Amino acid sequence: MNFVFAHDFDIDVEGFWKMFFSDEYEQALWKHLKMRNPTILERKDEGSVYRRSVRLEPEMEVPPWA
């Protein structure tokens, strides 16, 4: 089974990444996805690579197929 998700944003690349990694966007995204107790375990900016580890707990049970 394959899935493809495509999103078009009316924003430049630099602005998109600044918004995408902002605390406000993260909190809104997790709330929208119905995640509780989001915990950022690690953020590391290595220049050309940005690593973020997050522990998320879904409010509902994950379907068996997932």
mmCIF file of the N, C-alpha and C atoms, coordinates in Angstrom:
data_MODEL
# 
_entry.id   MODEL 
# 
loop_
_atom_site.group_PDB 
_atom_site.id 
_atom_site.type_symbol 
_atom_site.label_atom_id 
_atom_site.label_alt_id 
_atom_site.label_comp_id 
_atom_site.label_asym_id 
_atom_site.label_entity_id 
_atom_site.label_seq_id 
_atom_site.pdbx_PDB_ins_code 
_atom_site.Cartn_x 
_atom_site.Cartn_y 
_atom_site.Cartn_z 
_atom_site.occupancy 
_atom_site.B_iso_or_equiv 
_atom_site.pdbx_formal_charge 
_atom_site.auth_seq_id 
_atom_site.auth_comp_id 
_atom_site.auth_asym_id 
_atom_site.auth_atom_id 
_atom_site.pdbx_PDB_model_num 
ATOM 1   N N  . MET A 1 1  ? 0.842  -1.164 0.000  1.00 0.00 ? 1  MET A N  1 
ATOM 2   C CA . MET A 1 1  ? 0.000  0.000  0.000  1.00 0.00 ? 1  MET A CA 1 
ATOM 3   C C  . MET A 1 1  ? 0.895  1.236  0.000  1.00 0.00 ? 1  MET A C  1 
ATOM 4   N N  . ASN A 1 2  ? 0.651  2.185  -0.875 1.00 0.00 ? 2  ASN A N  1 
ATOM 5   C CA . ASN A 1 2  ? 1.433  3.412  -0.963 1.00 0.00 ? 2  ASN A CA 1 
ATOM 6   C C  . ASN A 1 2  ? 0.533  4.615  -0.727 1.00 0.00 ? 2  ASN A C  1 
ATOM 7   N N  . PHE A 1 3  ? 1.078  5.619  -0.060 1.00 0.00 ? 3  PHE A N  1 
ATOM 8   C CA . PHE A 1 3  ? 0.372  6.863  0.161  1.00 0.00 ? 3  PHE A CA 1 
ATOM 9   C C  . PHE A 1 3  ? 1.248  8.009  -0.322 1.00 0.00 ? 3  PHE A C  1 
ATOM 10  N N  . VAL A 1 4  ? 0.624  9.013  -0.883 1.00 0.00 ? 4  VAL A N  1 
ATOM 11  C CA . VAL A 1 4  ? 1.333  10.227 -1.265 1.00 0.00 ? 4  VAL A CA 1 
ATOM 12  C C  . VAL A 1 4  ? 0.537  11.402 -0.712 1.00 0.00 ? 4  VAL A C  1 
ATOM 13  N N  . PHE A 1 5  ? 1.229  12.270 0.015  1.00 0.00 ? 5  PHE A N  1 
ATOM 14  C CA . PHE A 1 5  ? 0.616  13.476 0.535  1.00 0.00 ? 5  PHE A CA 1 
ATOM 15  C C  . PHE A 1 5  ? 1.314  14.666 -0.100 1.00 0.00 ? 5  PHE A C  1 
ATOM 16  N N  . ALA A 1 6  ? 0.571  15.586 -0.655 1.00 0.00 ? 6  ALA A N  1 
ATOM 17  C CA . ALA A 1 6  ? 1.139  16.789 -1.259 1.00 0.00 ? 6  ALA A CA 1 
ATOM 18  C C  . ALA A 1 6  ? 0.445  18.007 -0.669 1.00 0.00 ? 6  ALA A C  1 
ATOM 19  N N  . HIS A 1 7  ? 1.228  18.998 -0.304 1.00 0.00 ? 7  HIS A N  1 
ATOM 20  C CA . HIS A 1 7  ? 0.693  20.219 0.272  1.00 0.00 ? 7  HIS A CA 1 
ATOM 21  C C  . HIS A 1 7  ? 1.295  21.401 -0.474 1.00 0.00 ? 7  HIS A C  1 
ATOM 22  N N  . ASP A 1 8  ? 0.463  22.321 -0.910 1.00 0.00 ? 8  ASP A N  1 
ATOM 23  C CA . ASP A 1 8  ? 0.925  23.547 -1.557 1.00 0.00 ? 8  ASP A CA 1 
ATOM 24  C C  . ASP A 1 8  ? 0.785  24.699 -0.564 1.00 0.00 ? 8  ASP A C  1 
ATOM 25  N N  . PHE A 1 9  ? 1.849  25.460 -0.382 1.00 0.00 ? 9  PHE A N  1 
ATOM 26  C CA . PHE A 1 9  ? 1.839  26.585 0.539  1.00 0.00 ? 9  PHE A CA 1 
ATOM 27  C C  . PHE A 1 9  ? 2.197  27.847 -0.222 1.00 0.00 ? 9  PHE A C  1 
ATOM 28  N N  . ASP A 1 10 ? 1.466  28.930 0.045  1.00 0.00 ? 10 ASP A N  1 
ATOM 29  C CA . ASP A 1 10 ? 1.728  30.214 -0.575 1.00 0.00 ? 10 ASP A CA 1 
ATOM 30  C C  . ASP A 1 10 ? 2.747  30.967 0.281  1.00 0.00 ? 10 ASP A C  1 
ATOM 31  N N  . ILE A 1 11 ? 4.006  30.473 0.253  1.00 0.00 ? 11 ILE A N  1 
ATOM 32  C CA . ILE A 1 11 ? 5.066  31.023 1.083  1.00 0.00 ? 11 ILE A CA 1 
ATOM 33  C C  . ILE A 1 11 ? 6.408  30.632 0.463  1.00 0.00 ? 11 ILE A C  1 
ATOM 34  N N  . ASP A 1 12 ? 7.436  31.435 0.706  1.00 0.00 ? 12 ASP A N  1 
ATOM 35  C CA . ASP A 1 12 ? 8.744  31.059 0.177  1.00 0.00 ? 12 ASP A CA 1 
ATOM 36  C C  . ASP A 1 12 ? 9.363  29.959 1.050  1.00 0.00 ? 12 ASP A C  1 
ATOM 37  N N  . VAL A 1 13 ? 10.414 29.339 0.561  1.00 0.00 ? 13 VAL A N  1 
ATOM 38  C CA . VAL A 1 13 ? 11.017 28.188 1.241  1.00 0.00 ? 13 VAL A CA 1 
ATOM 39  C C  . VAL A 1 13 ? 11.528 28.567 2.628  1.00 0.00 ? 13 VAL A C  1 
ATOM 40  N N  . GLU A 1 14 ? 12.233 29.662 2.738  1.00 0.00 ? 14 GLU A N  1 
ATOM 41  C CA . GLU A 1 14 ? 12.782 30.081 4.024  1.00 0.00 ? 14 GLU A CA 1 
ATOM 42  C C  . GLU A 1 14 ? 11.671 30.343 5.044  1.00 0.00 ? 14 GLU A C  1 
ATOM 43  N N  . GLY A 1 15 ? 10.629 31.025 4.593  1.00 0.00 ? 15 GLY A N  1 
ATOM 44  C CA . GLY A 1 15 ? 9.493  31.313 5.470  1.00 0.00 ? 15 GLY A CA 1 
ATOM 45  C C  . GLY A 1 15 ? 8.766  30.048 5.897  1.00 0.00 ? 15 GLY A C  1 
ATOM 46  N N  . PHE A 1 16 ? 8.652  29.086 4.977  1.00 0.00 ? 16 PHE A N  1 
ATOM 47  C CA . PHE A 1 16 ? 7.987  27.827 5.305  1.00 0.00 ? 16 PHE A CA 1 
ATOM 48  C C  . PHE A 1 16 ? 8.714  27.102 6.426  1.00 0.00 ? 16 PHE A C  1 
ATOM 49  N N  . TRP A 1 17 ? 10.035 26.925 6.302  1.00 0.00 ? 17 TRP A N  1 
ATOM 50  C CA . TRP A 1 17 ? 10.775 26.182 7.321  1.00 0.00 ? 17 TRP A CA 1 
ATOM 51  C C  . TRP A 1 17 ? 10.793 26.910 8.648  1.00 0.00 ? 17 TRP A C  1 
ATOM 52  N N  . LYS A 1 18 ? 10.855 28.240 8.614  1.00 0.00 ? 18 LYS A N  1 
ATOM 53  C CA . LYS A 1 18 ? 10.795 29.017 9.860  1.00 0.00 ? 18 LYS A CA 1 
ATOM 54  C C  . LYS A 1 18 ? 9.458  28.769 10.552 1.00 0.00 ? 18 LYS A C  1 
ATOM 55  N N  . MET A 1 19 ? 8.371  28.777 9.777  1.00 0.00 ? 19 MET A N  1 
ATOM 56  C CA . MET A 1 19 ? 7.044  28.532 10.329 1.00 0.00 ? 19 MET A CA 1 
ATOM 57  C C  . MET A 1 19 ? 6.907  27.081 10.789 1.00 0.00 ? 19 MET A C  1 
ATOM 58  N N  . PHE A 1 20 ? 7.363  26.142 9.978  1.00 0.00 ? 20 PHE A N  1 
ATOM 59  C CA . PHE A 1 20 ? 7.192  24.719 10.249 1.00 0.00 ? 20 PHE A CA 1 
ATOM 60  C C  . PHE A 1 20 ? 7.858  24.305 11.562 1.00 0.00 ? 20 PHE A C  1 
ATOM 61  N N  . PHE A 1 21 ? 8.998  24.882 11.871 1.00 0.00 ? 21 PHE A N  1 
ATOM 62  C CA . PHE A 1 21 ? 9.716  24.505 13.082 1.00 0.00 ? 21 PHE A CA 1 
ATOM 63  C C  . PHE A 1 21 ? 9.436  25.449 14.255 1.00 0.00 ? 21 PHE A C  1 
ATOM 64  N N  . SER A 1 22 ? 8.440  26.308 14.136 1.00 0.00 ? 22 SER A N  1 
ATOM 65  C CA . SER A 1 22 ? 8.107  27.207 15.241 1.00 0.00 ? 22 SER A CA 1 
ATOM 66  C C  . SER A 1 22 ? 7.285  26.462 16.295 1.00 0.00 ? 22 SER A C  1 
ATOM 67  N N  . ASP A 1 23 ? 7.420  26.895 17.538 1.00 0.00 ? 23 ASP A N  1 
ATOM 68  C CA . ASP A 1 23 ? 6.665  26.280 18.628 1.00 0.00 ? 23 ASP A CA 1 
ATOM 69  C C  . ASP A 1 23 ? 5.155  26.422 18.420 1.00 0.00 ? 23 ASP A C  1 
ATOM 70  N N  . GLU A 1 24 ? 4.724  27.575 17.920 1.00 0.00 ? 24 GLU A N  1 
ATOM 71  C CA . GLU A 1 24 ? 3.293  27.813 17.710 1.00 0.00 ? 24 GLU A CA 1 
ATOM 72  C C  . GLU A 1 24 ? 2.709  26.821 16.701 1.00 0.00 ? 24 GLU A C  1 
ATOM 73  N N  . TYR A 1 25 ? 3.438  26.604 15.602 1.00 0.00 ? 25 TYR A N  1 
ATOM 74  C CA . TYR A 1 25 ? 2.955  25.666 14.584 1.00 0.00 ? 25 TYR A CA 1 
ATOM 75  C C  . TYR A 1 25 ? 2.921  24.247 15.120 1.00 0.00 ? 25 TYR A C  1 
ATOM 76  N N  . GLU A 1 26 ? 3.986  23.849 15.832 1.00 0.00 ? 26 GLU A N  1 
ATOM 77  C CA . GLU A 1 26 ? 4.031  22.500 16.390 1.00 0.00 ? 26 GLU A CA 1 
ATOM 78  C C  . GLU A 1 26 ? 2.840  22.249 17.314 1.00 0.00 ? 26 GLU A C  1 
ATOM 79  N N  . GLN A 1 27 ? 2.589  23.185 18.216 1.00 0.00 ? 27 GLN A N  1 
ATOM 80  C CA . GLN A 1 27 ? 1.479  23.009 19.162 1.00 0.00 ? 27 GLN A CA 1 
ATOM 81  C C  . GLN A 1 27 ? 0.141  22.918 18.438 1.00 0.00 ? 27 GLN A C  1 
ATOM 82  N N  . ALA A 1 28 ? -0.075 23.774 17.439 1.00 0.00 ? 28 ALA A N  1 
ATOM 83  C CA . ALA A 1 28 ? -1.325 23.745 16.676 1.00 0.00 ? 28 ALA A CA 1 
ATOM 84  C C  . ALA A 1 28 ? -1.461 22.442 15.896 1.00 0.00 ? 28 ALA A C  1 
ATOM 85  N N  . LEU A 1 29 ? -0.363 21.964 15.319 1.00 0.00 ? 29 LEU A N  1 
ATOM 86  C CA . LEU A 1 29 ? -0.387 20.717 14.557 1.00 0.00 ? 29 LEU A CA 1 
ATOM 87  C C  . LEU A 1 29 ? -0.731 19.542 15.459 1.00 0.00 ? 29 LEU A C  1 
ATOM 88  N N  . TRP A 1 30 ? -0.060 19.447 16.612 1.00 0.00 ? 30 TRP A N  1 
ATOM 89  C CA . TRP A 1 30 ? -0.318 18.330 17.518 1.00 0.00 ? 30 TRP A CA 1 
ATOM 90  C C  . TRP A 1 30 ? -1.748 18.349 18.039 1.00 0.00 ? 30 TRP A C  1 
ATOM 91  N N  . LYS A 1 31 ? -2.263 19.537 18.312 1.00 0.00 ? 31 LYS A N  1 
ATOM 92  C CA . LYS A 1 31 ? -3.657 19.652 18.768 1.00 0.00 ? 31 LYS A CA 1 
ATOM 93  C C  . LYS A 1 31 ? -4.599 19.192 17.658 1.00 0.00 ? 31 LYS A C  1 
ATOM 94  N N  . HIS A 1 32 ? -4.341 19.620 16.426 1.00 0.00 ? 32 HIS A N  1 
ATOM 95  C CA . HIS A 1 32 ? -5.171 19.235 15.286 1.00 0.00 ? 32 HIS A CA 1 
ATOM 96  C C  . HIS A 1 32 ? -5.127 17.724 15.057 1.00 0.00 ? 32 HIS A C  1 
ATOM 97  N N  . LEU A 1 33 ? -3.963 17.117 15.257 1.00 0.00 ? 33 LEU A N  1 
ATOM 98  C CA . LEU A 1 33 ? -3.803 15.671 15.074 1.00 0.00 ? 33 LEU A CA 1 
ATOM 99  C C  . LEU A 1 33 ? -4.259 14.878 16.293 1.00 0.00 ? 33 LEU A C  1 
ATOM 100 N N  . LYS A 1 34 ? -4.807 15.588 17.284 1.00 0.00 ? 34 LYS A N  1 
ATOM 101 C CA . LYS A 1 34 ? -5.320 14.970 18.505 1.00 0.00 ? 34 LYS A CA 1 
ATOM 102 C C  . LYS A 1 34 ? -4.246 14.167 19.244 1.00 0.00 ? 34 LYS A C  1 
ATOM 103 N N  . MET A 1 35 ? -3.119 14.840 19.474 1.00 0.00 ? 35 MET A N  1 
ATOM 104 C CA . MET A 1 35 ? -2.032 14.249 20.248 1.00 0.00 ? 35 MET A CA 1 
ATOM 105 C C  . MET A 1 35 ? -2.010 14.900 21.622 1.00 0.00 ? 35 MET A C  1 
ATOM 106 N N  . ARG A 1 36 ? -1.801 14.105 22.648 1.00 0.00 ? 36 ARG A N  1 
ATOM 107 C CA . ARG A 1 36 ? -1.717 14.672 23.994 1.00 0.00 ? 36 ARG A CA 1 
ATOM 108 C C  . ARG A 1 36 ? -0.298 14.481 24.526 1.00 0.00 ? 36 ARG A C  1 
ATOM 109 N N  . ASN A 1 37 ? 0.056  15.313 25.456 1.00 0.00 ? 37 ASN A N  1 
ATOM 110 C CA . ASN A 1 37 ? 1.362  15.263 26.109 1.00 0.00 ? 37 ASN A CA 1 
ATOM 111 C C  . ASN A 1 37 ? 2.541  15.268 25.136 1.00 0.00 ? 37 ASN A C  1 
ATOM 112 N N  . PRO A 1 38 ? 2.571  16.174 24.144 1.00 0.00 ? 38 PRO A N  1 
ATOM 113 C CA . PRO A 1 38 ? 3.739  16.205 23.260 1.00 0.00 ? 38 PRO A CA 1 
ATOM 114 C C  . PRO A 1 38 ? 4.988  16.616 24.046 1.00 0.00 ? 38 PRO A C  1 
ATOM 115 N N  . THR A 1 39 ? 6.047  15.871 23.857 1.00 0.00 ? 39 THR A N  1 
ATOM 116 C CA . THR A 1 39 ? 7.291  16.144 24.560 1.00 0.00 ? 39 THR A CA 1 
ATOM 117 C C  . THR A 1 39 ? 8.428  16.185 23.549 1.00 0.00 ? 39 THR A C  1 
ATOM 118 N N  . ILE A 1 40 ? 9.108  17.319 23.488 1.00 0.00 ? 40 ILE A N  1 
ATOM 119 C CA . ILE A 1 40 ? 10.272 17.427 22.612 1.00 0.00 ? 40 ILE A CA 1 
ATOM 120 C C  . ILE A 1 40 ? 11.455 16.823 23.354 1.00 0.00 ? 40 ILE A C  1 
ATOM 121 N N  . LEU A 1 41 ? 11.984 15.746 22.820 1.00 0.00 ? 41 LEU A N  1 
ATOM 122 C CA . LEU A 1 41 ? 13.093 15.047 23.450 1.00 0.00 ? 41 LEU A CA 1 
ATOM 123 C C  . LEU A 1 41 ? 14.431 15.676 23.087 1.00 0.00 ? 41 LEU A C  1 
ATOM 124 N N  . GLU A 1 42 ? 14.537 16.157 21.838 1.00 0.00 ? 42 GLU A N  1 
ATOM 125 C CA . GLU A 1 42 ? 15.811 16.726 21.392 1.00 0.00 ? 42 GLU A CA 1 
ATOM 126 C C  . GLU A 1 42 ? 15.585 17.597 20.161 1.00 0.00 ? 42 GLU A C  1 
ATOM 127 N N  . ARG A 1 43 ? 16.301 18.711 20.106 1.00 0.00 ? 43 ARG A N  1 
ATOM 128 C CA . ARG A 1 43 ? 16.388 19.555 18.910 1.00 0.00 ? 43 ARG A CA 1 
ATOM 129 C C  . ARG A 1 43 ? 17.864 19.792 18.662 1.00 0.00 ? 43 ARG A C  1 
ATOM 130 N N  . LYS A 1 44 ? 18.272 19.570 17.425 1.00 0.00 ? 44 LYS A N  1 
ATOM 131 C CA . LYS A 1 44 ? 19.684 19.741 17.104 1.00 0.00 ? 44 LYS A CA 1 
ATOM 132 C C  . LYS A 1 44 ? 19.803 20.351 15.713 1.00 0.00 ? 44 LYS A C  1 
ATOM 133 N N  . ASP A 1 45 ? 20.404 21.513 15.627 1.00 0.00 ? 45 ASP A N  1 
ATOM 134 C CA . ASP A 1 45 ? 20.633 22.178 14.347 1.00 0.00 ? 45 ASP A CA 1 
ATOM 135 C C  . ASP A 1 45 ? 22.084 21.961 13.966 1.00 0.00 ? 45 ASP A C  1 
ATOM 136 N N  . GLU A 1 46 ? 22.296 21.163 12.923 1.00 0.00 ? 46 GLU A N  1 
ATOM 137 C CA . GLU A 1 46 ? 23.646 20.823 12.470 1.00 0.00 ? 46 GLU A CA 1 
ATOM 138 C C  . GLU A 1 46 ? 24.006 21.554 11.183 1.00 0.00 ? 46 GLU A C  1 
ATOM 139 N N  . GLY A 1 47 ? 23.458 22.726 10.998 1.00 0.00 ? 47 GLY A N  1 
ATOM 140 C CA . GLY A 1 47 ? 23.727 23.495 9.783  1.00 0.00 ? 47 GLY A CA 1 
ATOM 141 C C  . GLY A 1 47 ? 22.782 23.122 8.671  1.00 0.00 ? 47 GLY A C  1 
ATOM 142 N N  . SER A 1 48 ? 23.137 22.125 7.866  1.00 0.00 ? 48 SER A N  1 
ATOM 143 C CA . SER A 1 48 ? 22.273 21.720 6.758  1.00 0.00 ? 48 SER A CA 1 
ATOM 144 C C  . SER A 1 48 ? 21.259 20.662 7.178  1.00 0.00 ? 48 SER A C  1 
ATOM 145 N N  . VAL A 1 49 ? 21.354 20.181 8.420  1.00 0.00 ? 49 VAL A N  1 
ATOM 146 C CA . VAL A 1 49 ? 20.427 19.162 8.924  1.00 0.00 ? 49 VAL A CA 1 
ATOM 147 C C  . VAL A 1 49 ? 19.848 19.638 10.249 1.00 0.00 ? 49 VAL A C  1 
ATOM 148 N N  . TYR A 1 50 ? 18.522 19.572 10.364 1.00 0.00 ? 50 TYR A N  1 
ATOM 149 C CA . TYR A 1 50 ? 17.849 19.917 11.616 1.00 0.00 ? 50 TYR A CA 1 
ATOM 150 C C  . TYR A 1 50 ? 17.169 18.655 12.121 1.00 0.00 ? 50 TYR A C  1 
ATOM 151 N N  . ARG A 1 51 ? 17.534 18.221 13.306 1.00 0.00 ? 51 ARG A N  1 
ATOM 152 C CA . ARG A 1 51 ? 16.957 17.003 13.868 1.00 0.00 ? 51 ARG A CA 1 
ATOM 153 C C  . ARG A 1 51 ? 16.057 17.378 15.041 1.00 0.00 ? 51 ARG A C  1 
ATOM 154 N N  . ARG A 1 52 ? 14.883 16.721 15.057 1.00 0.00 ? 52 ARG A N  1 
ATOM 155 C CA . ARG A 1 52 ? 13.932 16.950 16.140 1.00 0.00 ? 52 ARG A CA 1 
ATOM 156 C C  . ARG A 1 52 ? 13.341 15.601 16.516 1.00 0.00 ? 52 ARG A C  1 
ATOM 157 N N  . SER A 1 53 ? 13.453 15.246 17.773 1.00 0.00 ? 53 SER A N  1 
ATOM 158 C CA . SER A 1 53 ? 12.849 14.016 18.275 1.00 0.00 ? 53 SER A CA 1 
ATOM 159 C C  . SER A 1 53 ? 11.708 14.406 19.203 1.00 0.00 ? 53 SER A C  1 
ATOM 160 N N  . VAL A 1 54 ? 10.528 13.845 18.938 1.00 0.00 ? 54 VAL A N  1 
ATOM 161 C CA . VAL A 1 54 ? 9.336  14.202 19.697 1.00 0.00 ? 54 VAL A CA 1 
ATOM 162 C C  . VAL A 1 54 ? 8.618  12.932 20.129 1.00 0.00 ? 54 VAL A C  1 
ATOM 163 N N  . ARG A 1 55 ? 8.154  12.916 21.363 1.00 0.00 ? 55 ARG A N  1 
ATOM 164 C CA . ARG A 1 55 ? 7.316  11.814 21.831 1.00 0.00 ? 55 ARG A CA 1 
ATOM 165 C C  . ARG A 1 55 ? 5.873  12.323 21.808 1.00 0.00 ? 55 ARG A C  1 
ATOM 166 N N  . LEU A 1 56 ? 5.020  11.615 21.052 1.00 0.00 ? 56 LEU A N  1 
ATOM 167 C CA . LEU A 1 56 ? 3.606  11.977 20.931 1.00 0.00 ? 56 LEU A CA 1 
ATOM 168 C C  . LEU A 1 56 ? 2.749  10.804 21.384 1.00 0.00 ? 56 LEU A C  1 
ATOM 169 N N  . GLU A 1 57 ? 1.634  11.126 22.008 1.00 0.00 ? 57 GLU A N  1 
ATOM 170 C CA . GLU A 1 57 ? 0.701  10.112 22.485 1.00 0.00 ? 57 GLU A CA 1 
ATOM 171 C C  . GLU A 1 57 ? -0.669 10.410 21.866 1.00 0.00 ? 57 GLU A C  1 
ATOM 172 N N  . PRO A 1 58 ? -1.166 9.531  20.991 1.00 0.00 ? 58 PRO A N  1 
ATOM 173 C CA . PRO A 1 58 ? -2.462 9.794  20.358 1.00 0.00 ? 58 PRO A CA 1 
ATOM 174 C C  . PRO A 1 58 ? -3.601 9.703  21.366 1.00 0.00 ? 58 PRO A C  1 
ATOM 175 N N  . GLU A 1 59 ? -4.620 10.555 21.187 1.00 0.00 ? 59 GLU A N  1 
ATOM 176 C CA . GLU A 1 59 ? -5.788 10.505 22.063 1.00 0.00 ? 59 GLU A CA 1 
ATOM 177 C C  . GLU A 1 59 ? -6.639 9.268  21.789 1.00 0.00 ? 59 GLU A C  1 
ATOM 178 N N  . MET A 1 60 ? -6.576 8.755  20.582 1.00 0.00 ? 60 MET A N  1 
ATOM 179 C CA . MET A 1 60 ? -7.358 7.575  20.241 1.00 0.00 ? 60 MET A CA 1 
ATOM 180 C C  . MET A 1 60 ? -6.431 6.407  19.927 1.00 0.00 ? 60 MET A C  1 
ATOM 181 N N  . GLU A 1 61 ? -6.954 5.218  19.954 1.00 0.00 ? 61 GLU A N  1 
ATOM 182 C CA . GLU A 1 61 ? -6.152 4.035  19.676 1.00 0.00 ? 61 GLU A CA 1 
ATOM 183 C C  . GLU A 1 61 ? -5.755 4.011  18.209 1.00 0.00 ? 61 GLU A C  1 
ATOM 184 N N  . VAL A 1 62 ? -4.522 3.633  17.950 1.00 0.00 ? 62 VAL A N  1 
ATOM 185 C CA . VAL A 1 62 ? -4.023 3.532  16.584 1.00 0.00 ? 62 VAL A CA 1 
ATOM 186 C C  . VAL A 1 62 ? -4.642 2.306  15.927 1.00 0.00 ? 62 VAL A C  1 
ATOM 187 N N  . PRO A 1 63 ? -5.166 2.450  14.698 1.00 0.00 ? 63 PRO A N  1 
ATOM 188 C CA . PRO A 1 63 ? -5.754 1.290  14.018 1.00 0.00 ? 63 PRO A CA 1 
ATOM 189 C C  . PRO A 1 63 ? -4.723 0.180  13.813 1.00 0.00 ? 63 PRO A C  1 
ATOM 190 N N  . PRO A 1 64 ? -5.143 -1.084 13.848 1.00 0.00 ? 64 PRO A N  1 
ATOM 191 C CA . PRO A 1 64 ? -4.211 -2.206 13.702 1.00 0.00 ? 64 PRO A CA 1 
ATOM 192 C C  . PRO A 1 64 ? -3.378 -2.156 12.419 1.00 0.00 ? 64 PRO A C  1 
ATOM 193 N N  . TRP A 1 65 ? -3.926 -1.621 11.327 1.00 0.00 ? 65 TRP A N  1 
ATOM 194 C CA . TRP A 1 65 ? -3.185 -1.600 10.072 1.00 0.00 ? 65 TRP A CA 1 
ATOM 195 C C  . TRP A 1 65 ? -2.007 -0.639 10.114 1.00 0.00 ? 65 TRP A C  1 
ATOM 196 N N  . ALA A 1 66 ? -2.043 0.306  11.036 1.00 0.00 ? 66 ALA A N  1 
ATOM 197 C CA . ALA A 1 66 ? -0.966 1.305  11.111 1.00 0.00 ? 66 ALA A CA 1 
ATOM 198 C C  . ALA A 1 66 ? 0.143  0.786  11.993 1.00 0.00 ? 66 ALA A C  1 
# 
